[in-house]
Amino acid sequence: MTRISLTGQVHRHLLPHLSDDTIAIDATAGNGHDSLFLAANIGENGRLYAFDIQRQAIENSRKRLAAAGLSARVTLMQTGHEHMAAQIPEIHHGRVNIIMFNLGYLPNADKSLITTTATTIKALNAAIAMLAGSGILSILAYPGHPGGREETAAVIQWAQNLPQQTFTLCMHNPDQNPQTSPQWIEVIKLDD
Ligand SMILES: C[S@@+](CC[C@H](N)C(=O)[O-])C[C@H]1O[C@@H](n2cnc3c(N)ncnc32)[C@H](O)[C@@H]1O
């Protein structure tokens, strides 16, 4: 049996929720794999906003999207995702359908440049304010690197404290140990 990676599982899960005019955010562009997935499935009328603090990540994403002929529907920004509210046009505030966070460090690069608890929580608060009714926020958190355990615990606690009348929380693979295993946390905004 072929094993599907966790990011592959996330893509497979999100795919039916993407359509021709989806507005999406990739909060951690990295090497552009999630951005490519989103850009390829939001259609010509969709828009993707992708953030990363590292020039190398933005460049890698830019190249990947250009090679697929998808650059025109993507705005890449070399800035922290905690600034998303100021960066995304107001017309899309409250209208974003899908938001992905893939926390941690850029693979094959400086492992000290990681997402951090304070900015991640700030960005998550900005992200839920961006969501449309039925919008989905997907977060992959990794407790295995230095700082990752605290960040993963903080993200889970943040998600568990969201108001239940507005958001549904889904912990995928709930049997896995949050101290050691990657965690996939999904927050769905209920319909307006
Ligand atoms: C695991 S990688 C993302 C993988 C990526 N989604 C992909 O498909 O290749 C995490 C990324 O988060 C970025 N990052 C760290 N702090 C950030 C911040 N405050 N805002 C945006 N990106 C950040 C890192 O530079 C790194 O590239």
The ligand as a Tripos MOL2 file, in Angstrom:
@<TRIPOS>MOLECULE
LIG
   27    29     1     0     0
SMALL
NO_CHARGES

@<TRIPOS>ATOM
      1 C1          7.4640   23.8640    6.8460 C.3       1 LIG1
      2 S1          7.8960   25.3050    5.9280 S.3       1 LIG1
      3 C2          6.5030   25.5420    4.8680 C.3       1 LIG1
      4 C3          6.3950   24.4870    3.7590 C.3       1 LIG1
      5 C4          5.5970   24.9790    2.5850 C.3       1 LIG1
      6 N1          4.2070   25.2020    2.8990 N.3       1 LIG1
      7 C5          5.7590   24.1330    1.3400 C.2       1 LIG1
      8 O1          4.7450   23.6880    0.7810 O.co2     1 LIG1
      9 O2          6.8870   23.9330    0.8930 O.co2     1 LIG1
     10 C6          7.6360   26.6330    7.1080 C.3       1 LIG1
     11 C7          7.9350   28.0070    6.5430 C.3       1 LIG1
     12 O3          7.4450   28.9920    7.4630 O.3       1 LIG1
     13 C8          8.2260   30.1360    7.2610 C.3       1 LIG1
     14 N2          8.0140   31.1220    8.3400 N.ar      1 LIG1
     15 C9          8.6100   31.2090    9.5430 C.ar      1 LIG1
     16 N3          8.1140   32.2550   10.2350 N.ar      1 LIG1
     17 C10         7.1850   32.8470    9.4340 C.ar      1 LIG1
     18 C11         6.3360   33.9700    9.5690 C.ar      1 LIG1
     19 N4          6.3150   34.7070   10.6800 N.pl3     1 LIG1
     20 N5          5.5180   34.2790    8.5420 N.ar      1 LIG1
     21 C12         5.5180   33.5470    7.4010 C.ar      1 LIG1
     22 N6          6.3030   32.4710    7.2120 N.ar      1 LIG1
     23 C13         7.1250   32.1150    8.2190 C.ar      1 LIG1
     24 C14         9.6420   29.5820    7.1760 C.3       1 LIG1
     25 O4         10.5130   30.5060    6.5910 O.3       1 LIG1
     26 C15         9.4190   28.3070    6.3550 C.3       1 LIG1
     27 O5          9.6880   28.5360    4.9910 O.3       1 LIG1
@<TRIPOS>BOND
     1     1     2 1
     2     2     3 1
     3     2    10 1
     4     3     4 1
     5     4     5 1
     6     5     6 1
     7     5     7 1
     8     7     8 2
     9     7     9 1
    10    10    11 1
    11    11    12 1
    12    11    26 1
    13    12    13 1
    14    13    14 1
    15    13    24 1
    16    14    15 ar
    17    14    23 ar
    18    15    16 ar
    19    16    17 ar
    20    17    18 ar
    21    17    23 ar
    22    18    19 1
    23    18    20 ar
    24    20    21 ar
    25    21    22 ar
    26    22    23 ar
    27    24    25 1
    28    24    26 1
    29    26    27 1
@<TRIPOS>SUBSTRUCTURE
     1 LIG1         1 GROUP 0 **** ****
